[in-house]
């Protein structure tokens, strides 16, 4: 239980640091008028480098930081069946557990309006409840590729300059 609290607190500190530190770096620039020489630009670049170094040096277990240690259930779950036209459909309900692994994470079609390649989400309770909160930010171009027989060279890849839901899925 304490281990879970530690990782949740570490995730919250990481998000808080990523939010507060850039604001602290920008505050002196807003308080004083900018000089006309290249000195402030070099100082700003140094601050960005120090922030990047700080974030890259953070140590945490990335496979366990979003793991949710919930209850264990041994019950047999129900299954529903019905006729749909000329098909017989069986729906089986299963409870999944994602402790210590992210390989079994799946996103349902109910989240299609938020989930797309390159999307960034907040690591909060909404993500744990399968209702991720999208982080709005400008993104660098991304390259989407597919590995299918018959595609050669650059035929299987496309670069999206401004990745958004509409530009990536179209």
N, C-alpha and C positions, 0 to 999 in steps of 0.2 A: 504494500500500500504506500509506504514512504517512498519507494522507488518510483512509483507512478507520479506522486506529487512532485518529486524532484524533476522528472522529465517535463511535466507540464509547466512547472515554474521556469525551467530552462528555456522552453519554447516561448513562454510569455516574455521573458527577459530579452530573448533574441529579437522578438518582434518589437518590443518597446525600444530596444537599442537602435534597431533599424529605423524607427520612426523619430526618436528624439535626437539622436546624434546628428543627422543631416540638418535638423532645425537649429541645433546649437552651432553648427558650422556656418550656417547662413546668417545667424543673428548679427555678428559683428559687421558683416558686409552690408546689412540693411541699416545699421545704426550710423555708420560713418559714410560720407560721400566717397565714391570711388576716385582714386587718383588717376591721372592721365598716363602714367607710365606702365611698364609691363610687370612691375613688382607684385601687385595684388594678384595677377593671373598666376604667377609662379607660386604664390602662397596658397591660393585656392587649389592648385594642382597638388601641392604637397599635402594639404588637408584631405583631399580626396584619396590620395595614395595611403595616408595613414588610416583612414576609415576602411578602405579596402583591405589593408593588411590586418586590421583589427578583426574584421568579419571573417576573413579566411583563416585566422588563427584560432577561432572559437573551436573548442573541443566538445563534441557530443556524439552520442550513438544515434546516427541518422535512421537506423532501422527500428529503434525503440522509442523515438521521440514522439511519434504520433500513435503509438500502440495504446489500445484501450483494454484494460484488464477488467472485463465485466464478469458477470455471473456465468457459471457453467450449467448447462442443461442437458440432461440425458433423456428427455421425453421424446417419444416418437411424434413427429409433427404430422398434421393432417394432409391429405391430398384431396383435391377436388377434381372431378371429371365431368365433362359435358360434351354434347354433340355440337359440332360447328359445321353445318352443311354436311358434306360427306366425310368429315374427319371426326375422330374421337380424340379429344384433348384431355390430358391429365396434367394438372398443376400440382406440384409437390412443394410444400413450404418447408424450408430448412433454415435453421439459425446458423449463421457463420460467426467465427471468432477470428479476429485479426491480431491476436497477441503476438508480439515480437516479430512480426513479418508484415511487409507491405506487398508481397507478391500476390496475395489473394484479394487485393482491393479491386473493386469493380465499381463502375459508375453506371447507374441505371439510365434508361432512356428518359426518365422523368427529369433528368438534369441536362438534357440536350441543349437547353437555352444558355447554359453557363459553361459547359465543358467543350473544349476544342484543343487541338494541338498548340502548345505554347501558352495556354492559359495559366495564370498564377492565382493561387487561392490562399486565403488566410488560414493559418493553423489554429483553429479555434473550435469551440463546441459544435458549430454548424458543420464543419468538415467531418467531425465524428458522427454527426447525425445524418450524413449523406445529403446535406443541403449546403454545399460549399459557397463561401462568399468570395466573389471575384475581386481581385485587386486591380484597380484601373491605373495603368501606367503605360507610358510609351515604351515600346519594345523594339529591340534591334531586329533586323530581318532574320527570318528563319527559312531553312531549306527542308521541304517535305519530300520524302522519297518513298518509293514502293519497290519491292523486289519481286518482280513477276517475270516469268519466262517470256522471251521475245523482246524485252526492253534492253537496249544497248546504249552505252555512253550516257549522255545527259537526258535521254528520253524518259527516264524513271524519276527525275527530280524536278522540282519547281521551287523557286525562291519567292517568298512572300515578303514584300518590302515593309508593309505595316500590318503585322499580324493582329487581326481582330476576328471576332466570331464570323462576320460576314465574309471577310477576305480569305480566311483559311478554309472555310467550308464550301466556297463557291468554285 
